[in-house]
Amino acid sequence: MPADPAGWAGPPGLRAAGFSVREGRESWERTDDGKEKGQAANRTRDKNRTLHKKGSQAVSHRYLPLTDADRQAMLEAIGVPDVEALFADIPDPVRLKRPLDLEPALTEPELVRELGRLAAKNRTTDALVSFLGAGAYEHTIPAVVDHVLRRSEFYTAYTPYQPELSQGNLQAIFEFQTMVASLTGMEVANASLYDGPTALAEAVLLSLRETRRKRVVLSEALHPHARSVVETVVRDLEGVAVDVAPAPGGATDAGALRALAADAAAVVVQTPNFFGVVEPLGAHRQAVAGSGAMWIVSANPLALGLLRPPGDFGADLVVGDMQPLGIPLSFGGPYAGYLAARMKDVRKLPGRIVGETVDAAGRRGYVLTLQTREQHIRREKATSNITTNQALMALAAAVAMSAFGPRGLRALAEQNVHKTQYALQAIEARTPFRRAYPAPVFNEFVLELGRPADEAVAALLEQGFLAGYPLGSLGEDYRTKLLVAVTEVRTKAEIDAFVEALGRWGR
């Protein structure tokens, strides 16, 4: 306990003020029968679990239940003289010979204040007007989402194993699968995956197994994090190579896709892509057709409320991140990935699939229909070692989709388009900056600033704006480019203020 400089809290100060003060003690006193004084008779404890800290062999910590006697019994059971002997195999040169250099202990109120002080250093969208996207977006989340998620029976990420006890969870996952399949124009979807990049990596692995080919083609306009995850996953697979199709003008070159697809296992494009450009899926389908490669499309689910789904263009697999639908930014996660496919590939999908059935009385029910992980079937037949689906985040997305409905989702997507177009037109009319790519975009676009984009971000941060994502990390050619996101949550006044601030910096 930190010292009180005024001396008021200690007994001398209290006595001087006229208080009658009891003597201090380190633990609750106990009666001979093991009951705490002042407590109800039924609050009994094992005498061996006494909380006295001194003068007893049975000493325990307030938050650690084992007494010294418990520890000694455990050591005797495994045949070692003391705890130190458990670590004898650790080489002496790497063992720390001194206590850890820790700050003095804090009381609980002090700790809460300190954590609050540290948390206050974060700059969040509660205090800043955000035009930052790059894969994680600030969107409208219906209040009903949090209300449902906080129900104790849903509050888990794990897939239920006992259908007779988990009908609510299983039905929620089934509804999620159904809505994802409908949104993507596909026939079946799994119970969710960790996030969008993980879903893409699993889709690529599926294509490698299915085609028995050794090459993967990724669009240059694919999100760099997704590309990095795919490259990491295939790095140690024998003979597997990754090629990148260029994206001049912000959209993937269909001619390059055609040339690279010939002996590829998978061809991957993203729409809207990392630059916000809506890819011409019809041209890409024609480029890949007849090559034998599986065509994988990574898609923003909110955009699919308005745009024709990849399934309509003949995509073999559709993947993405559900974050835009009902999942908050949360400093980067947790999110939920989705993976949708054709029914012919249902047994090849990773993770789990919930199906609808009837019980012995003919009542509708839900069960885990397919679980193609290595713990459930022969290892050589397993398609994945995914253990945990993101059931809680998938539920958030399902509740949001249900709350919006198809018409609401379309209206939400249209707002994103209209506000993005308004911001683009305002920037080009009132600032010296222009869009880098003239192609159609959805809720995100790239500006060419002619100066380092990170300077703009730093300057506008001081004025209360998260101005966007500077693309310099992609290479020297992108140093002066800024990726700006405009979603339905931004008001006209906020967009106008942002444009004005950007214009002042530009002049």
C-alpha positions as CSV (number, residue, x, y, z in Angstrom):
1,M,0.0,0.0,0.0
2,P,1.6,3.4,-1.0
3,A,2.4,5.6,1.9
4,D,0.0,8.4,2.8
5,P,2.1,11.6,2.9
6,A,-0.5,13.4,5.0
7,G,-0.5,10.7,7.6
8,W,-4.3,10.8,7.7
9,A,-5.0,7.2,6.7
10,G,-2.6,5.6,9.3
11,P,-3.7,4.9,12.9
12,P,-1.7,7.8,14.4
13,G,-3.5,10.3,12.2
14,L,-6.9,8.8,12.9
15,R,-6.3,8.6,16.6
16,A,-5.3,12.3,16.6
17,A,-8.6,13.1,15.0
18,G,-10.5,11.3,17.8
19,F,-11.2,7.9,16.1
20,S,-11.0,4.7,18.1
21,V,-8.8,2.4,15.8
22,R,-8.6,-1.4,15.9
23,E,-5.2,-3.1,15.5
24,G,-4.2,-4.2,12.0
25,R,-4.1,-7.8,10.9
26,E,-3.0,-9.8,7.9
27,S,-5.9,-12.2,7.6
28,W,-9.5,-12.9,8.8
29,E,-9.5,-14.5,12.2
30,R,-11.1,-17.9,12.5
31,T,-12.8,-19.7,15.3
32,D,-11.7,-23.1,16.3
33,D,-14.3,-24.8,14.1
34,G,-12.9,-23.1,11.0
35,K,-15.7,-20.5,10.6
36,E,-14.8,-16.8,9.9
37,K,-15.8,-14.5,12.7
38,G,-18.7,-12.3,11.8
39,Q,-19.9,-14.6,9.0
40,A,-22.8,-16.9,8.7
41,A,-22.4,-20.4,10.2
42,N,-22.7,-22.1,6.8
43,R,-19.6,-20.2,5.5
44,T,-17.3,-23.1,6.6
45,R,-13.9,-23.8,5.1
46,D,-11.5,-26.7,5.3
47,K,-9.1,-26.1,8.2
48,N,-6.2,-27.0,6.0
49,R,-7.1,-24.0,3.8
50,T,-6.5,-21.4,6.5
51,L,-5.6,-18.0,5.3
52,H,-3.2,-17.2,8.1
53,K,0.0,-16.0,6.4
54,K,2.5,-16.7,9.2
55,G,3.1,-19.3,11.9
56,S,1.4,-22.1,10.0
57,Q,2.5,-24.8,7.5
58,A,-0.8,-24.4,5.6
59,V,-0.2,-21.0,3.9
60,S,-2.0,-20.0,0.8
61,H,-2.2,-16.9,-1.4
62,R,-5.5,-15.0,-1.7
63,Y,-5.8,-15.8,-5.4
64,L,-3.9,-19.1,-5.5
65,P,-5.7,-22.0,-3.8
66,L,-2.8,-24.3,-3.0
67,T,-1.3,-24.3,0.5
68,D,2.3,-25.1,1.3
69,A,1.1,-28.6,2.4
70,D,-0.7,-29.1,-0.9
71,R,2.5,-28.2,-2.8
72,Q,4.6,-30.5,-0.6
73,A,2.2,-33.4,-1.2
74,M,2.3,-32.9,-5.0
75,L,6.1,-32.8,-4.9
76,E,6.2,-36.0,-2.9
77,A,3.8,-37.6,-5.4
78,I,6.1,-36.9,-8.4
79,G,9.3,-37.7,-6.5
80,V,11.1,-34.4,-6.4
81,P,12.4,-32.6,-3.3
82,D,11.3,-29.1,-4.1
83,V,9.9,-26.8,-6.9
84,E,13.4,-25.8,-7.9
85,A,14.1,-29.4,-9.0
86,L,11.3,-29.1,-11.6
87,F,13.5,-26.6,-13.6
88,A,16.8,-28.5,-13.3
89,D,16.7,-29.2,-17.1
90,I,16.9,-25.5,-17.9
91,P,20.6,-24.7,-18.7
92,D,22.1,-22.6,-16.0
93,P,23.4,-19.8,-18.3
94,V,19.9,-18.9,-19.4
95,R,18.3,-18.9,-16.0
96,L,17.6,-15.6,-14.4
97,K,19.4,-15.3,-11.0
98,R,17.5,-12.3,-9.7
99,P,13.9,-11.3,-9.1
100,L,12.0,-9.7,-12.0
101,D,12.4,-6.0,-12.2
102,L,8.8,-5.1,-11.7
103,E,7.0,-1.9,-10.6
104,P,5.7,-1.8,-7.1
105,A,2.3,-3.5,-6.7
106,L,-0.8,-1.3,-7.1
107,T,-4.1,-1.5,-5.3
108,E,-7.1,-2.3,-7.5
109,P,-8.3,1.3,-7.8
110,E,-4.8,2.4,-8.6
111,L,-4.5,-0.2,-11.2
112,V,-7.8,0.8,-12.8
113,R,-6.7,4.4,-13.0
114,E,-3.3,3.4,-14.5
115,L,-4.9,1.2,-17.2
116,G,-7.3,4.1,-17.9
117,R,-4.4,6.5,-18.3
118,L,-2.7,4.1,-20.8
119,A,-5.9,3.5,-22.7
120,A,-6.5,7.2,-23.1
121,K,-3.4,7.4,-25.3
122,N,-5.3,5.5,-28.0
123,R,-6.9,7.7,-30.6
124,T,-10.2,6.1,-31.6
125,T,-13.1,6.8,-33.9
126,D,-15.0,8.1,-30.9
127,A,-12.7,11.1,-30.8
128,L,-11.6,11.3,-34.5
129,V,-13.4,11.5,-37.8
130,S,-12.2,8.5,-39.6
131,F,-11.5,8.1,-43.3
132,L,-9.3,5.1,-42.7
133,G,-10.2,1.8,-44.2
134,A,-7.7,-0.5,-45.8
135,G,-9.6,-3.7,-44.8
136,A,-11.3,-2.6,-41.5
137,Y,-14.1,-0.1,-41.8
138,E,-16.3,1.9,-39.5
139,H,-19.9,1.0,-40.3
140,T,-23.4,1.2,-38.8
141,I,-24.0,-1.6,-36.3
142,P,-27.6,-2.2,-35.2
143,A,-28.1,-2.1,-31.4
144,V,-29.7,-5.5,-31.6
145,V,-26.4,-7.1,-32.5
146,D,-24.8,-6.4,-29.1
147,H,-28.0,-7.3,-27.3
148,V,-28.0,-10.8,-28.9
149,L,-24.3,-11.4,-28.5
150,R,-24.4,-10.7,-24.8
151,R,-26.8,-13.6,-24.2
152,S,-24.8,-16.1,-22.2
153,E,-25.8,-19.1,-24.4
154,F,-24.2,-17.4,-27.4
155,Y,-21.1,-16.0,-25.7
156,T,-18.5,-18.3,-27.2
157,A,-16.4,-18.8,-30.3
158,Y,-16.7,-22.6,-30.2
159,T,-18.8,-24.8,-32.4
160,P,-21.3,-26.7,-30.3
161,Y,-20.7,-30.5,-30.1
162,Q,-24.0,-31.6,-28.4
163,P,-26.8,-30.8,-30.8
164,E,-29.5,-31.7,-28.3
165,L,-28.2,-28.9,-26.0
166,S,-27.1,-26.4,-28.7
167,Q,-30.0,-25.9,-31.1
168,G,-29.9,-22.1,-30.7
169,N,-26.2,-21.9,-31.6
170,L,-26.5,-24.4,-34.4
171,Q,-29.5,-22.6,-35.9
172,A,-27.6,-19.3,-35.7
173,I,-24.7,-20.8,-37.6
174,F,-27.0,-22.4,-40.1
175,E,-28.7,-19.0,-40.8
176,F,-25.2,-17.5,-41.2
177,Q,-24.3,-20.1,-43.8
178,T,-27.5,-19.6,-45.6
179,M,-27.2,-15.8,-45.8
180,V,-23.6,-16.0,-46.9
181,A,-24.4,-18.4,-49.7
182,S,-27.3,-16.2,-50.8
183,L,-25.1,-13.0,-50.7
184,T,-22.3,-14.5,-52.7
185,G,-24.4,-16.3,-55.2
186,M,-23.0,-19.7,-54.2
187,E,-24.6,-22.9,-53.1
188,V,-23.0,-23.6,-49.7
189,A,-20.9,-21.9,-47.1
190,N,-19.0,-23.1,-44.0
191,A,-19.5,-22.1,-40.4
192,S,-16.9,-19.3,-40.7
193,L,-13.2,-19.0,-40.3
194,Y,-10.8,-16.8,-38.4
195,D,-10.8,-13.8,-40.8
196,G,-10.7,-12.9,-44.4
197,P,-7.0,-13.7,-45.1
198,T,-7.4,-17.1,-43.3
199,A,-10.4,-17.9,-45.5
200,L,-8.4,-17.1,-48.6
201,A,-5.5,-19.2,-47.5
202,E,-7.8,-22.1,-46.9
203,A,-9.4,-21.6,-50.3
204,V,-5.9,-21.7,-51.9
205,L,-5.1,-24.9,-50.1
206,L,-8.3,-26.4,-51.3
207,S,-7.4,-25.5,-54.9
208,L,-3.9,-27.1,-54.5
209,R,-5.5,-30.3,-53.3
210,E,-8.1,-30.3,-56.0
211,T,-6.1,-29.5,-59.1
212,R,-2.8,-31.1,-57.9
213,R,-1.0,-28.2,-59.5
214,K,1.8,-26.2,-57.9
215,R,1.3,-22.5,-58.8
216,V,-1.0,-19.8,-57.4
217,V,-1.8,-16.5,-59.1
218,L,-2.6,-13.5,-56.9
219,S,-3.8,-10.1,-58.2
220,E,-1.5,-7.2,-57.4
221,A,-4.6,-5.4,-56.1
222,L,-5.2,-8.1,-53.4
223,H,-5.0,-6.8,-49.9
224,P,-1.3,-7.1,-48.9
225,H,-2.2,-8.8,-45.6
226,A,-4.1,-11.5,-47.4
227,R,-1.3,-11.9,-49.9
228,S,1.2,-12.2,-47.0
229,V,-0.9,-14.9,-45.3
230,V,-1.2,-16.9,-48.5
231,E,2.5,-16.7,-49.1
232,T,3.2,-17.8,-45.5
233,V,0.9,-20.7,-45.7
234,V,2.3,-22.1,-49.0
235,R,6.0,-21.2,-48.3
236,D,6.9,-24.7,-47.0
237,L,4.7,-26.7,-49.4
238,E,7.1,-28.5,-51.8
239,G,7.3,-26.9,-55.2
240,V,4.5,-24.4,-54.7
241,A,5.1,-21.0,-56.3
242,V,3.2,-17.7,-56.1
243,D,2.9,-15.3,-59.1
244,V,1.5,-11.8,-59.1
245,A,-0.8,-10.5,-61.9
246,P,-0.2,-6.7,-62.4
247,A,-3.0,-4.2,-61.7
248,P,-2.3,-1.1,-63.9
249,G,-4.8,1.6,-63.4
250,G,-5.9,0.0,-60.2
251,A,-7.7,-3.0,-61.7
252,T,-6.2,-6.5,-62.4
253,D,-5.1,-7.0,-66.0
254,A,-7.3,-9.6,-67.6
255,G,-4.6,-10.4,-70.2
256,A,-2.0,-11.1,-67.5
257,L,-4.5,-13.4,-65.8
258,R,-5.1,-15.3,-69.0
259,A,-1.3,-15.8,-69.5
260,L,-0.7,-16.9,-65.9
261,A,-3.7,-19.1,-65.5
262,A,-2.6,-21.8,-67.9
263,D,-1.1,-24.2,-65.3
264,A,-2.2,-22.6,-62.1
265,A,-4.1,-24.2,-59.3
266,A,-5.8,-21.0,-58.3
267,V,-6.3,-17.5,-59.7
268,V,-7.3,-15.0,-57.0
269,V,-8.9,-11.5,-57.4
270,Q,-10.5,-9.2,-54.9
271,T,-13.5,-6.9,-55.5
272,P,-13.7,-4.2,-54.5
273,N,-9.9,-4.6,-54.4
274,F,-7.4,-3.1,-52.0
275,F,-7.6,0.2,-53.9
276,G,-11.4,0.3,-53.7
277,V,-11.7,-0.5,-57.4
278,V,-14.6,-2.7,-58.5
279,E,-13.0,-5.4,-60.6
280,P,-14.5,-6.4,-64.0
281,L,-15.4,-10.0,-62.9
282,G,-16.9,-10.8,-66.4
283,A,-13.5,-10.2,-68.1
284,H,-11.7,-12.1,-65.4
285,R,-14.0,-15.1,-65.7
286,Q,-13.3,-15.2,-69.5
287,A,-9.5,-15.0,-68.8
288,V,-9.6,-17.9,-66.5
289,A,-12.1,-20.1,-68.3
290,G,-10.7,-23.3,-69.7
291,S,-7.4,-23.1,-67.9
292,G,-8.3,-25.7,-65.3
293,A,-7.5,-23.2,-62.5
294,M,-10.0,-22.6,-59.7
295,W,-11.2,-19.0,-59.7
296,I,-11.3,-17.5,-56.2
297,V,-12.9,-14.2,-55.6
298,S,-12.4,-12.3,-52.3
299,A,-15.4,-10.0,-51.9
300,N,-16.6,-7.3,-49.4
301,P,-19.9,-8.7,-48.2
302,L,-21.4,-5.2,-47.8
303,A,-20.7,-4.4,-51.5
304,L,-22.5,-7.6,-52.5
305,G,-25.7,-6.0,-51.2
306,L,-25.5,-3.9,-54.4
307,L,-23.1,-5.5,-56.8
308,R,-23.8,-8.7,-58.8
309,P,-22.3,-11.6,-56.7
310,P,-19.2,-13.5,-57.8
311,G,-21.3,-16.7,-58.1
312,D,-23.2,-15.2,-61.0
313,F,-19.9,-14.8,-62.9
314,G,-19.0,-18.5,-62.3
315,A,-16.6,-18.2,-59.3
316,D,-15.4,-21.5,-57.9
317,L,-14.9,-20.2,-54.4
318,V,-15.8,-16.9,-52.8
319,V,-14.1,-15.7,-49.6
320,G,-13.9,-12.6,-47.5
321,D,-14.2,-10.9,-44.1
322,M,-17.5,-10.3,-42.4
323,Q,-16.2,-7.3,-40.5
324,P,-18.2,-4.7,-42.5
325,L,-21.4,-6.4,-41.3
326,G,-22.1,-6.0,-37.6
327,I,-18.5,-6.4,-36.3
328,P,-16.7,-3.4,-34.7
329,L,-13.2,-2.2,-35.6
330,S,-11.8,-3.4,-32.2
331,F,-8.3,-2.4,-33.0
332,G,-8.0,-5.1,-35.6
333,G,-10.1,-8.0,-34.4
334,P,-11.6,-10.5,-33.7
335,Y,-13.3,-10.7,-37.1
336,A,-14.8,-13.6,-39.0
337,G,-14.0,-15.0,-42.4
338,Y,-16.4,-16.7,-44.8
339,L,-15.9,-19.3,-47.5
340,A,-18.6,-20.2,-50.0
341,A,-18.4,-22.9,-52.7
342,R,-20.4,-25.0,-55.1
343,M,-22.2,-28.1,-53.7
344,K,-19.8,-30.4,-55.6
345,D,-17.0,-29.1,-53.4
346,V,-18.9,-29.3,-50.1
347,R,-16.8,-32.3,-48.8
348,K,-13.6,-30.4,-49.6
349,L,-14.4,-27.3,-47.5
350,P,-12.4,-26.7,-44.3
351,G,-13.9,-26.2,-40.9
352,R,-17.5,-27.3,-40.2
353,I,-20.9,-27.1,-41.8
354,V,-24.2,-27.1,-40.0
355,G,-27.1,-28.9,-41.6
356,E,-30.9,-29.0,-41.1
357,T,-32.5,-32.3,-40.3
358,V,-35.5,-33.8,-38.4
359,D,-35.5,-35.7,-35.2
360,A,-37.3,-39.0,-34.4
361,A,-40.5,-37.1,-33.9
362,G,-40.2,-35.3,-37.2
363,R,-39.3,-31.9,-35.7
364,R,-36.9,-29.7,-37.4
365,G,-33.4,-29.6,-35.9
366,Y,-29.8,-28.7,-36.6
367,V,-26.6,-30.8,-36.4
368,L,-23.0,-30.6,-37.5
369,T,-23.3,-32.2,-40.9
370,L,-19.6,-32.2,-42.0
371,Q,-16.4,-31.8,-39.9
372,T,-13.5,-32.5,-42.2
373,R,-10.8,-31.8,-39.6
374,E,-8.1,-34.2,-38.7
375,Q,-9.5,-35.0,-35.3
376,H,-12.7,-36.3,-36.8
377,I,-11.6,-38.3,-39.9
378,R,-8.5,-40.0,-41.1
379,R,-5.6,-37.5,-41.3
380,E,-4.9,-38.2,-44.9
381,K,-8.6,-37.3,-45.7
382,A,-8.8,-34.2,-43.6
383,T,-9.1,-30.9,-45.4
384,S,-8.1,-28.6,-42.5
385,N,-6.9,-28.5,-38.9
386,I,-9.1,-25.5,-38.1
387,T,-10.4,-26.1,-34.6
388,T,-12.3,-23.0,-33.7
389,N,-14.7,-21.2,-35.9
390,Q,-15.6,-17.6,-35.1
391,A,-19.1,-18.4,-34.1
392,L,-19.6,-15.3,-32.0
393,M,-18.5,-12.9,-34.7
394,A,-20.4,-14.9,-37.3
395,L,-23.5,-14.5,-35.1
396,A,-22.9,-10.7,-35.1
397,A,-22.8,-10.7,-38.9
398,A,-25.9,-12.9,-39.1
399,V,-27.8,-10.6,-36.7
400,A,-26.8,-7.6,-38.7
401,M,-27.8,-9.1,-42.0
402,S,-31.1,-10.1,-40.5
403,A,-31.7,-6.6,-39.1
404,F,-30.9,-4.9,-42.4
405,G,-32.6,-7.4,-44.7
406,P,-31.8,-7.5,-48.4
407,R,-33.4,-4.1,-49.0
408,G,-31.6,-2.5,-46.1
409,L,-28.3,-3.9,-47.1
410,R,-28.7,-2.5,-50.6
411,A,-29.6,0.9,-49.2
412,L,-26.6,0.8,-46.9
413,A,-24.3,-0.1,-49.9
414,E,-25.9,2.7,-52.0
415,Q,-25.1,5.2,-49.2
416,N,-21.5,4.1,-49.4
417,V,-21.4,4.7,-53.1
418,H,-23.1,8.1,-53.0
419,K,-21.0,9.4,-50.1
420,T,-17.8,8.1,-51.8
421,Q,-18.7,9.9,-55.0
422,Y,-19.6,13.1,-53.2
423,A,-16.2,13.0,-51.4
424,L,-14.3,12.3,-54.6
425,Q,-16.0,15.2,-56.5
426,A,-15.5,17.6,-53.6
427,I,-11.8,16.8,-53.3
428,E,-11.2,17.2,-57.1
429,A,-13.2,20.5,-57.1
430,R,-11.8,22.1,-53.9
431,T,-8.2,20.7,-53.6
432,P,-5.2,20.3,-55.9
433,F,-5.5,16.5,-55.6
434,R,-6.9,14.0,-58.1
435,R,-7.9,10.3,-57.9
436,A,-5.1,8.0,-58.9
437,Y,-7.3,5.5,-60.8
438,P,-10.4,6.5,-62.9
439,A,-12.1,3.1,-62.5
440,P,-15.4,2.7,-60.5
441,V,-14.9,2.4,-56.8
442,F,-16.9,1.3,-53.7
443,N,-16.4,3.2,-50.4
444,E,-12.7,3.6,-51.0
445,F,-10.4,5.4,-53.4
446,V,-6.8,6.3,-54.0
447,L,-5.6,10.0,-54.2
448,E,-2.4,11.1,-55.8
449,L,-1.0,13.8,-53.6
450,G,2.3,14.6,-55.3
451,R,3.9,14.7,-51.8
452,P,4.5,12.0,-49.2
453,A,1.1,10.7,-48.0
454,D,2.2,10.1,-44.5
455,E,2.8,13.8,-44.1
456,A,-0.9,14.5,-44.9
457,V,-1.9,11.8,-42.4
458,A,0.2,13.4,-39.7
459,A,-1.0,16.9,-40.4
460,L,-4.7,16.0,-40.5
461,L,-4.5,14.0,-37.4
462,E,-3.7,17.2,-35.5
463,Q,-7.0,18.6,-36.8
464,G,-9.0,15.6,-35.7
465,F,-9.1,13.5,-38.8
466,L,-7.8,10.0,-39.6
467,A,-7.1,10.9,-43.2
468,G,-6.6,7.5,-44.6
469,Y,-4.0,4.9,-45.2
470,P,-0.6,6.0,-46.8
471,L,0.4,3.5,-49.4
472,G,4.2,4.0,-49.1
473,S,4.6,0.5,-47.5
474,L,3.7,-1.0,-50.9
475,G,6.8,0.6,-52.5
476,E,8.4,3.8,-53.7
477,D,5.8,4.2,-56.5
478,Y,3.1,4.5,-53.9
479,R,4.8,7.0,-51.6
480,T,2.6,9.9,-52.6
481,K,-0.7,7.9,-52.8
482,L,-3.3,8.0,-50.0
483,L,-6.1,5.4,-49.6
484,V,-9.3,7.1,-48.4
485,A,-12.4,5.3,-47.1
486,V,-15.9,6.9,-47.0
487,T,-18.7,4.8,-45.4
488,E,-22.3,5.5,-44.6
489,V,-21.5,6.8,-41.1
490,R,-19.8,9.9,-42.5
491,T,-22.0,13.0,-42.7
492,K,-21.9,15.7,-45.4
493,A,-20.6,18.2,-42.8
494,E,-17.7,15.8,-41.8
495,I,-16.8,15.2,-45.5
496,D,-16.8,18.9,-46.2
497,A,-14.6,19.6,-43.2
498,F,-12.2,16.9,-44.2
499,V,-12.0,18.2,-47.8
500,E,-11.4,21.7,-46.4
501,A,-8.6,20.5,-44.1
502,L,-7.0,18.5,-46.9
503,G,-7.2,21.5,-49.2
504,R,-5.4,23.7,-46.7
505,W,-2.6,21.2,-46.3
506,G,-2.3,20.9,-50.1
507,R,-2.0,24.7,-50.5
